Amino acid sequence: LRCSTYHGNRSQKKAALANVISERGDVLLTSYETFERECDAFCNLQWCAVVFDELHRLKSAKTKIYEAARKIHCRRKIGLTGTLMQNNLKVFF
């Protein structure tokens, strides 16, 4: 897979996103903080899949990062975590 990182200055971020949009890149990596701050750049696109590492960070529906994750358009959302969901199926969905 061809991987780009959405970090750095504005032109580096723009180039990384352009790689994925133009299909010269397969994967785009970023942090939760960057995703939350620049949600519109990600949410205006249609993604094949989104993988959220450390899924427990999306545990509370009252947080901005949770709302940003709900806005993203994709066919599949995958969550990775080492933290149990604590028997709360609402969190799982």
N, C-alpha and C positions, 0 to 999 in steps of 0.2 A: 504494500500500500504506500502511496505517496502522501506524506504527512506534512502539513503546514501548522505553524503555531501562530495564534492570534494574540500576539504580544508585541511590545516595542512601541515605536512612534506611530503616528497616524498612517504614514505611507507604508510601513511594514505590515500593519494590520490590513490595510486596503489590498496590498499585494497578496497576502495570505488568503483573504476572502475571495479575491478574484481567481486564484488558483482553483479553488473548489467550485466556484460558479462555472468556470470555463472547462471544468473536468480535467484540468492538468493536475489536480490534486484530489485525493480520495478522502482524506481525513483532516479535520480542523480541530486543533486542541486549544483550549483556553481555560482560564480559571473561573470559579464561581463568581468572584468579585468582578472580573471583566465582563462576564456574561450578564450579570445583573445591571452593571453600569451602561452597557452598550446593547441592551436587549433588542432594540429596534433593528440593528444591523443583522441579527440572527433571525428574528421573528418574521421578517418580511420575505423570507425565502422558504422554499419547500425542501425539506431534508428527507433522505431515505431513512435514516436512523439517527437517534441521539442517545448517547451513552452518558449517564450521570454516575460518576464515581463518588464514593462517600455519600450515598443516597440519604443517609440520615440528616444531611444538611437541608433536605427538603421536607423535613418532618412536620413543620408547622405551616398550616395554610395561611397564617397571618403574616408571613414574611414576604419581602419583595422578591427574593430569589424563587420562592415557590410560585408566585404569580408570573414571573418571567418564564419559568419552566412550563407553566400551563399554556402560555401564549404561543410557544414555538410550534410550527407546523411540520409534522413528520409522520411517516408511516408507522414507525416503531420507536418506542421509548424504552430504554433498558436501564435498570438501576443496579449498581454494584454497591454492596455494603458488607462490612463485617459486623455491623451493629444490628441486633435483632429488632424486629418491628414491634415487639412488646405486645403481641396479641391484639393489635389494633388494625383490623383490615381496612378501615377508612384511610389510614396512612399509606397502606400498600397500593391502593388504587389512586 
